[in-house]
Amino acid sequence: MSIVKINAITVPAERADEMAARFAARAGQVEHTEGFEEFQLLRPADDRETWLVYTRWRDEEAFQAWASSQSFQQGHAKPEGANGPVARGAELWSFAVEQRAERA
């Protein structure tokens, strides 16, 4: 069964739009990776500053191949003209998908 990686990123409220723009600029970089299944960028809808980057992969090996790829390095490089990092911190969470349901 699939695995999920969630990157919990702390982004100050005043940098939220910049965070969204940076992800939009790199859209499409992961979608063609072997073993990739799903991506979601979750922006807090309350007073929290933690964004969640949700990705689902066929297996740990597929994720590790992506994480060590040239595309990953390019997607995580500091954008030209960027005013430093947007995030104040990040934590990577790993999960095995135990159960899954989709709309019938």
Backbone bond lengths (Angstrom), bond angles and torsions (degrees), N, CA, C in turn:
res aa  C-N    CA-C-N  psi(-1)  N-CA   C-N-CA  omega(-1)  CA-C   N-CA-C  phi
1 M - - - 1.448 - - 1.533 108.73 -
2 S 1.282 117.57 162.94 1.471 124.93 -175.54 1.522 113.14 -66.00
3 I 1.338 113.83 164.89 1.454 121.33 171.09 1.527 108.53 -120.19
4 V 1.314 115.70 155.20 1.463 122.05 178.98 1.520 108.07 -122.28
5 K 1.320 115.22 136.69 1.460 122.52 172.61 1.519 106.59 -118.22
6 I 1.321 116.43 127.94 1.461 121.68 178.13 1.519 107.55 -121.78
7 N 1.312 115.38 120.40 1.453 120.72 176.12 1.522 106.35 -97.64
8 A 1.331 116.88 111.16 1.466 122.82 179.15 1.526 106.93 -91.13
9 I 1.331 115.98 111.37 1.463 121.86 -172.25 1.521 109.72 -115.02
10 T 1.320 117.15 126.52 1.461 122.13 177.35 1.520 108.82 -87.15
11 V 1.332 115.36 118.93 1.468 122.18 -177.82 1.524 108.61 -127.11
12 P 1.323 117.95 120.82 1.468 119.53 176.87 1.527 110.57 -58.94
13 A 1.322 117.07 144.21 1.459 121.86 -176.36 1.523 112.48 -53.58
14 E 1.323 117.31 -36.41 1.467 119.96 -177.62 1.530 112.81 -72.35
15 R 1.330 118.04 -9.33 1.474 121.98 179.10 1.534 111.82 -110.16
16 A 1.338 117.20 5.68 1.461 121.36 -174.84 1.528 112.81 -59.99
17 D 1.311 118.21 -45.53 1.462 119.98 -179.03 1.525 111.30 -65.18
18 E 1.318 116.89 -34.76 1.462 120.85 176.79 1.528 110.38 -65.85
19 M 1.328 116.37 -38.80 1.465 120.41 177.39 1.528 109.95 -60.35
20 A 1.316 116.32 -48.42 1.461 120.55 179.87 1.530 110.78 -60.57
21 A 1.317 117.47 -41.67 1.463 121.53 -179.55 1.522 111.65 -64.89
22 R 1.314 117.38 -39.07 1.467 120.01 179.33 1.516 111.50 -64.77
23 F 1.325 117.04 -40.63 1.462 119.32 177.06 1.526 110.86 -67.82
24 A 1.314 117.53 -39.69 1.468 120.60 178.69 1.526 110.83 -61.26
25 A 1.321 116.82 -36.98 1.465 121.46 -178.42 1.524 112.32 -67.50
26 R 1.314 117.21 -25.11 1.463 119.24 -179.08 1.521 112.93 -105.80
27 A 1.317 116.47 12.79 1.464 121.41 179.35 1.527 109.98 -55.67
28 G 1.315 116.04 140.63 1.449 121.71 177.10 1.514 114.67 94.07
29 Q 1.319 118.91 -6.52 1.459 120.25 -176.45 1.529 113.66 -76.31
30 V 1.300 118.00 -28.38 1.462 119.89 -175.64 1.535 112.23 -100.64
31 E 1.309 117.71 -21.39 1.458 121.99 -169.86 1.530 115.13 -60.53
32 H 1.307 118.66 -25.14 1.459 121.01 -177.58 1.523 112.71 -100.91
33 T 1.321 116.26 10.12 1.461 121.31 -179.97 1.523 110.21 -76.14
34 E 1.316 115.60 134.49 1.458 121.19 177.59 1.528 109.88 -58.79
35 G 1.330 116.63 128.02 1.453 121.73 178.52 1.520 114.68 90.19
36 F 1.338 118.03 -7.46 1.465 121.30 177.93 1.517 108.80 -73.94
37 E 1.336 117.14 139.42 1.461 121.47 -179.77 1.532 113.74 -121.89
38 E 1.339 118.64 -39.22 1.468 118.85 -175.94 1.521 110.79 -161.31
39 F 1.328 115.30 149.00 1.467 123.75 175.42 1.521 108.64 -134.39
40 Q 1.324 116.44 139.97 1.464 122.56 170.72 1.521 108.30 -144.34
41 L 1.322 116.51 133.65 1.458 122.03 171.59 1.518 106.32 -103.49
42 L 1.327 117.19 115.86 1.457 122.78 -175.49 1.527 109.97 -106.27
43 R 1.322 114.74 113.22 1.467 122.03 179.51 1.520 108.04 -93.80
44 P 1.322 118.82 134.81 1.469 119.68 -178.92 1.529 111.59 -60.97
45 A 1.316 115.09 137.90 1.467 121.61 179.45 1.529 110.42 -106.89
46 D 1.316 116.47 15.99 1.463 122.23 176.99 1.529 107.16 -135.09
47 D 1.300 118.13 -155.55 1.466 121.17 -175.81 1.529 114.04 -84.43
48 R 1.303 118.27 4.41 1.464 121.18 179.85 1.526 110.49 -70.34
49 E 1.307 115.17 160.46 1.462 121.20 176.34 1.525 111.09 -114.70
50 T 1.327 117.47 9.65 1.462 121.08 -178.22 1.520 110.60 -96.75
51 W 1.325 114.91 117.03 1.463 122.66 173.18 1.518 107.08 -92.81
52 L 1.333 117.28 149.53 1.452 121.37 176.51 1.529 109.38 -118.27
53 V 1.311 115.25 127.04 1.457 121.47 173.96 1.520 105.72 -104.80
54 Y 1.328 115.56 107.46 1.461 123.03 -174.33 1.530 108.70 -100.26
55 T 1.323 116.81 124.11 1.458 120.46 171.44 1.517 108.99 -131.35
56 R 1.320 115.45 143.57 1.474 121.51 176.96 1.524 107.56 -119.55
57 W 1.322 115.02 137.50 1.458 122.58 -174.50 1.518 110.60 -130.21
58 R 1.323 116.06 154.98 1.466 121.40 177.74 1.526 110.41 -59.48
59 D 1.352 116.67 -41.26 1.464 121.20 -178.72 1.526 109.19 -163.36
60 E 1.312 116.20 172.95 1.466 122.16 -178.81 1.531 111.40 -61.25
61 E 1.323 116.59 -37.34 1.460 120.24 -179.68 1.527 111.82 -61.81
62 A 1.321 117.50 -39.43 1.475 121.05 178.19 1.523 110.43 -64.35
63 F 1.334 116.83 -43.11 1.461 119.61 177.83 1.523 110.77 -63.26
64 Q 1.314 117.62 -46.00 1.463 120.92 -178.24 1.530 111.14 -63.09
65 A 1.330 116.89 -37.14 1.471 120.28 177.18 1.527 109.87 -62.48
66 W 1.339 116.90 -42.63 1.474 120.84 177.24 1.529 110.54 -64.29
67 A 1.342 116.97 -45.94 1.464 121.25 -176.10 1.530 112.21 -64.22
68 S 1.309 117.96 -23.45 1.462 120.31 179.26 1.529 112.54 -103.18
69 S 1.327 117.05 9.10 1.463 120.95 -176.47 1.528 112.94 -85.99
70 Q 1.317 114.84 161.18 1.463 122.57 175.02 1.531 109.99 -61.73
71 S 1.333 117.56 -39.24 1.466 121.43 179.85 1.526 111.41 -61.48
72 F 1.321 116.34 -40.34 1.461 120.60 177.70 1.525 109.93 -62.32
73 Q 1.323 116.41 -47.04 1.458 120.87 -179.48 1.535 110.72 -59.91
74 Q 1.322 116.92 -43.38 1.464 120.76 179.38 1.522 111.19 -65.34
75 G 1.334 116.92 -41.69 1.458 121.30 -178.90 1.513 113.93 -67.94
76 H 1.338 116.62 -23.23 1.456 121.00 -178.30 1.524 113.14 -105.84
77 A 1.319 116.23 6.61 1.465 120.23 177.40 1.524 109.63 -74.90
78 K 1.318 115.97 154.20 1.466 121.06 177.71 1.530 108.73 -64.74
79 P 1.339 117.85 122.98 1.454 120.51 179.43 1.533 111.58 -62.81
80 E 1.317 116.04 147.16 1.457 120.67 178.70 1.523 109.98 -58.59
81 G 1.309 116.72 132.16 1.458 121.83 179.58 1.517 114.50 77.87
82 A 1.339 117.42 5.24 1.468 120.61 -177.98 1.524 110.30 -69.19
83 N 1.313 114.64 145.43 1.457 122.58 179.19 1.524 109.49 -93.23
84 G 1.316 117.28 63.56 1.459 121.54 179.31 1.508 112.92 73.33
85 P 1.331 116.81 -179.18 1.465 120.28 179.30 1.522 111.49 -68.06
86 V 1.317 115.40 147.27 1.465 121.54 177.76 1.526 109.95 -82.74
87 A 1.317 115.93 -37.51 1.459 120.93 -175.46 1.519 112.34 -85.31
88 R 1.331 114.77 150.66 1.466 121.44 174.13 1.517 111.01 -96.50
89 G 1.301 116.90 -11.43 1.457 120.93 -179.55 1.509 109.97 177.13
90 A 1.326 115.98 162.33 1.465 121.09 179.56 1.518 109.12 -152.26
91 E 1.317 114.34 153.31 1.462 121.44 178.74 1.521 107.31 -141.70
92 L 1.331 117.76 129.96 1.456 121.92 179.62 1.526 109.55 -96.10
93 W 1.331 114.80 125.01 1.455 121.68 177.62 1.520 108.61 -107.83
94 S 1.323 117.90 144.14 1.463 122.96 179.98 1.524 110.02 -125.75
95 F 1.328 114.81 137.28 1.460 121.26 -178.92 1.520 109.77 -139.85
96 A 1.326 116.26 147.96 1.462 121.93 167.43 1.525 106.43 -96.72
97 V 1.311 117.01 136.68 1.467 120.36 178.95 1.519 107.51 -76.44
98 E 1.309 115.32 111.43 1.470 121.61 -178.61 1.519 111.65 -84.88
99 Q 1.322 116.10 -41.60 1.452 121.77 177.65 1.529 107.75 -143.41
100 R 1.322 115.22 152.59 1.464 119.97 178.93 1.513 108.78 -149.57
101 A 1.315 116.88 138.94 1.455 122.13 176.13 1.521 108.38 -136.28
102 E 1.304 115.77 146.71 1.452 122.17 174.95 1.509 108.51 -126.85
103 R 1.290 115.56 160.01 1.464 120.89 179.31 1.519 109.84 -56.63
104 A 1.309 114.99 132.73 1.474 120.43 -178.48 1.513 111.37 -74.56
